[in-house]
Amino acid sequence: MGRRVINPVILAVALAVGLFLLAGALQPGFLSLRQVYNVLRLAAFLGIIAAGQTLVILAGGEGIDLSVGAVATLGAILTFRLTAEWGAGPAILVALAAGLAIGGANGLGVTQLGVPPLVMTLGMTLVVEGLILAVTRGQLVGEVPRVLVALVGPTPVGAVPGVLLLWALLAGLVALLLARTRYGKHLYAVGTQRTVATLSGVRVHAVLVATYALSGLAASLGGVVILGYTQQVFLSLGDPYTLPSVAAVVVGGTALAGGQGSYWGTVVGAIVLTLLSSLLTGLQLPEALRQIIYGVVLLGLLSVYGRQRALRT
């Protein structure tokens, strides 16, 4: 008989609860409802961007989207620059359309040109950074839509922040997409074995292009939401979310090899990483030491999850 392995999502939930209780013990007031909402609000930003990353990793083929940070920045900047001229609605739609188009270009590069995903999305990062410079022309002038400030900003005591409702809606849609649609079934098939999927009639290239397009859309949405929180834009706004978006997916139990995992796991993974960051920040450690501890703990978590998957094979 094989060795019994704990479900990775259950393991992530247990880890989140443990970190939450530890933070509550070390930091007075951390267990208050307001502080809980603050942590979940920060986790939502990472979780939204990681939604698309989840799809890309599920597709397999060593797929990781390294352009999500740059796309998030572009989404925020487009919204910021266009709101004053066009209004919030059109500005946000343009930002989301740009993310969708950039993600689709990534998918075409991977499928039609045969560029490895890491190389394609890394190269696209440079392209997007060039687009950002073209859009801003060296001047970050614009307006933050009020609807975004209301969505992400402080709420009355006991009221659920709007961004958490948005994240819950997104989680439900992604879960439904993966579990109940043809696209979701084909995505798991592509991630498990592309040759078999092709022989079974799955249009692998179409699935991959759609997957990278959705990743760009999610990244842009994340940037738009983050804009409501920061209420200002800067050229590195989305950069801190690139690698954590991958880590959240893996900590949530999705296999880097593809074909196994869910977005609910990613949701828990995003909460785990945010709790860890909040805990280290609350301890008031030097920035350098916080980064070292964060990196070491993250490596430990990823190694544990990697071992879990190895035992299952």
C-alpha positions in Angstrom: 0.0 0.0 0.0 1.2 3.5 -0.8 2.0 6.0 1.8 -1.0 8.2 2.9 -0.7 11.8 1.9 -2.6 14.8 3.3 -4.7 16.7 0.8 -2.7 19.8 -0.1 -5.7 22.1 0.2 -6.4 20.8 3.8 -2.8 21.3 4.6 -2.9 24.9 3.3 -6.0 25.6 5.4 -4.4 24.2 8.5 -1.3 26.3 7.8 -3.5 29.5 7.3 -5.3 28.8 10.6 -1.9 28.2 12.4 -0.4 31.4 11.1 -3.6 33.3 12.0 -3.5 32.1 15.6 0.3 32.7 15.9 -0.2 36.3 14.6 -3.0 36.7 17.1 -0.8 35.5 20.0 2.1 37.8 19.0 0.2 40.9 18.0 -2.6 42.2 20.2 -5.6 43.2 18.2 -4.8 41.0 15.2 -7.8 38.8 15.9 -10.2 41.8 15.5 -12.7 41.7 12.7 -11.3 44.8 11.1 -7.8 43.3 11.0 -9.1 40.1 9.6 -10.8 42.1 6.8 -7.5 44.0 6.2 -5.6 40.8 5.8 -8.2 39.3 3.4 -8.3 42.6 1.4 -4.5 42.3 0.8 -4.9 38.6 0.0 -7.6 39.4 -2.5 -5.1 41.4 -4.7 -2.8 38.5 -4.9 -5.6 36.0 -5.3 -7.1 37.9 -8.2 -3.8 38.0 -10.1 -3.2 34.3 -9.2 -6.5 33.3 -10.7 -5.0 33.5 -14.2 -1.7 32.0 -13.0 -3.7 29.0 -11.8 -5.1 28.4 -15.2 -1.7 28.7 -16.9 -0.1 26.3 -14.5 -2.9 23.8 -14.8 -2.3 23.8 -18.6 1.1 22.2 -18.0 3.9 22.4 -20.4 6.1 24.2 -17.8 3.7 27.1 -18.2 4.2 30.0 -15.8 3.1 33.5 -16.7 5.9 35.9 -15.7 4.2 38.9 -17.4 1.3 39.2 -14.8 3.1 41.9 -12.8 3.7 44.1 -15.8 0.2 43.6 -17.1 -1.2 44.5 -13.7 0.8 47.7 -13.8 -0.4 48.5 -17.3 -4.0 47.9 -16.3 -3.7 50.3 -13.3 -2.0 53.0 -15.5 -4.5 52.8 -18.3 -7.4 53.1 -15.8 -5.7 56.0 -14.1 -4.8 57.9 -17.4 -8.2 57.4 -19.1 -10.7 57.9 -16.3 -10.5 61.7 -16.5 -11.2 61.7 -20.2 -13.5 58.8 -20.8 -15.0 58.0 -17.3 -14.4 55.1 -15.0 -16.4 52.4 -16.9 -14.7 52.8 -20.4 -11.3 53.2 -18.8 -11.6 50.0 -16.9 -12.9 48.2 -19.9 -9.9 49.4 -22.0 -7.6 48.2 -19.3 -9.2 44.7 -19.1 -9.2 44.5 -22.9 -5.5 45.3 -23.0 -4.8 42.6 -20.5 -6.8 40.1 -22.5 -5.0 41.0 -25.8 -1.6 40.8 -24.2 -2.4 37.4 -22.7 -3.7 36.2 -26.0 -0.4 37.3 -27.6 1.4 35.2 -25.1 -0.7 32.2 -26.0 -0.1 32.7 -29.7 3.7 33.0 -29.1 3.7 29.7 -27.1 1.5 27.8 -29.6 2.3 29.2 -33.0 5.9 30.3 -32.6 6.9 27.5 -30.2 8.4 29.9 -27.7 8.7 28.3 -24.2 6.2 29.9 -21.8 8.9 31.3 -19.5 10.7 32.9 -22.4 7.6 34.2 -24.1 6.1 35.8 -20.9 9.4 37.2 -19.8 9.9 38.8 -23.2 6.3 40.1 -23.1 7.1 41.7 -19.8 9.7 43.9 -21.6 7.1 44.7 -24.3 4.6 45.7 -21.7 7.1 47.9 -19.9 7.7 49.6 -23.2 4.0 50.2 -23.7 3.8 51.6 -20.2 6.5 54.2 -21.0 4.6 55.0 -24.2 1.4 55.5 -22.4 2.8 57.6 -19.5 5.4 59.5 -21.6 7.2 59.9 -18.4 4.3 61.5 -16.6 2.0 59.7 -14.2 -1.0 62.0 -14.5 -4.6 60.9 -14.2 -7.5 60.2 -11.8 -8.5 57.3 -9.6 -12.1 56.1 -10.2 -14.2 56.7 -7.1 -15.9 53.3 -7.6 -12.5 51.6 -7.1 -11.8 53.6 -3.9 -15.2 52.6 -2.6 -14.6 49.0 -3.6 -11.3 48.6 -1.9 -11.2 51.3 0.8 -12.2 51.3 4.5 -15.7 50.1 5.4 -17.9 50.6 8.4 -17.2 48.2 11.3 -18.6 44.8 10.5 -19.2 45.6 6.8 -17.6 43.3 4.3 -15.2 45.1 2.0 -16.4 45.2 -1.6 -13.2 43.7 -2.9 -13.8 40.5 -0.9 -17.2 40.2 -2.5 -15.6 40.6 -5.9 -13.0 38.0 -5.1 -15.6 35.6 -3.9 -17.5 36.1 -7.2 -14.4 35.6 -9.2 -13.6 32.4 -7.2 -17.0 31.0 -7.9 -16.7 31.8 -11.6 -13.3 30.2 -11.9 -14.4 27.2 -10.0 -17.5 26.9 -12.2 -15.3 27.4 -15.3 -13.0 24.5 -14.3 -15.6 22.1 -13.1 -18.6 22.6 -15.3 -17.5 23.8 -18.7 -15.9 22.1 -21.7 -13.0 24.5 -21.5 -12.3 23.4 -17.9 -12.4 19.7 -18.8 -10.1 20.3 -21.8 -7.7 22.4 -19.7 -7.2 19.5 -17.3 -6.8 17.1 -20.2 -4.2 19.3 -21.8 -2.3 19.7 -18.5 -2.3 15.9 -17.9 -1.2 14.7 -21.3 -1.2 16.9 -24.4 -0.7 14.1 -26.8 -3.6 12.1 -25.5 -5.7 15.3 -25.4 -4.9 16.0 -29.1 -5.8 12.4 -30.1 -9.1 12.8 -28.1 -10.1 15.7 -30.3 -9.1 18.6 -27.9 -8.0 21.7 -29.7 -4.9 22.1 -27.6 -3.7 25.4 -29.2 -7.1 27.1 -28.8 -7.2 26.0 -25.1 -3.7 27.4 -24.5 -4.4 30.7 -26.2 -7.6 31.1 -24.2 -5.8 30.2 -21.0 -3.1 32.9 -21.5 -5.7 35.4 -22.5 -7.6 34.8 -19.3 -4.4 35.1 -17.3 -3.8 38.5 -18.9 -7.4 39.5 -18.1 -7.0 38.5 -14.4 -3.7 40.3 -14.1 -5.2 43.5 -15.5 -8.2 43.2 -13.2 -5.8 42.8 -10.3 -4.0 46.0 -11.3 -7.3 47.9 -11.6 -8.3 46.8 -8.1 -4.9 47.6 -6.6 -5.2 51.1 -8.0 -8.3 51.6 -5.8 -6.1 50.6 -2.8 -3.0 52.6 -3.5 -4.9 55.6 -5.1 -1.8 56.3 -7.1 0.3 54.6 -9.8 4.0 53.8 -10.2 6.0 51.8 -12.7 6.6 48.9 -10.4 3.0 48.6 -9.0 2.5 45.0 -10.1 6.0 43.6 -9.7 5.6 42.4 -6.1 2.8 40.0 -7.3 4.6 38.1 -10.1 6.4 35.4 -8.1 4.0 35.3 -5.2 1.2 34.5 -7.7 3.1 31.4 -8.6 3.8 30.5 -5.0 0.2 30.9 -4.0 -0.8 28.5 -6.7 1.7 25.9 -5.6 1.0 26.3 -1.9 -2.6 25.8 -2.8 -1.8 22.3 -4.1 -1.7 22.8 -7.9 1.0 20.8 -9.5 3.6 22.7 -11.5 3.5 19.8 -14.0 -0.1 20.7 -14.7 -3.4 18.8 -14.8 -4.0 18.7 -11.0 -5.3 21.4 -8.7 -8.0 24.0 -8.2 -8.5 27.7 -7.7 -9.9 27.2 -4.2 -6.5 25.9 -3.3 -5.0 29.1 -4.7 -7.4 31.2 -2.7 -6.1 29.5 0.5 -2.5 29.9 -0.8 -2.9 33.6 -1.2 -4.2 33.9 2.3 -1.3 31.9 3.7 1.3 34.1 2.0 -0.5 37.3 3.1 -0.7 36.1 6.7 3.0 35.2 6.6 3.9 38.6 5.3 1.6 40.4 7.8 3.1 38.4 10.7 6.7 39.3 9.7 5.7 42.9 9.2 4.0 43.0 12.6 7.1 41.7 14.3 8.9 45.0 13.2 11.9 43.1 12.0 14.4 44.8 9.6 13.3 44.7 6.0 16.3 42.6 5.0 15.6 40.0 7.7 11.9 39.9 6.8 12.7 39.1 3.2 15.2 36.4 4.2 12.8 34.7 6.6 9.9 35.0 4.1 12.1 33.4 1.4 13.3 30.6 3.6 9.8 29.8 4.9 8.4 29.9 1.3 11.2 27.5 0.1 10.3 25.2 3.0 6.6 25.2 2.1 7.3 24.6 -1.6 9.6 21.7 -0.8 7.0 20.1 1.4 4.4 20.4 -1.4 6.8 19.1 -3.9 7.4 16.0 -1.7 3.7 15.5 -1.3 3.3 15.4 -5.1 6.2 13.0 -5.4 4.6 10.6 -3.0 1.5 10.6 -5.1 3.2 9.6 -8.3 
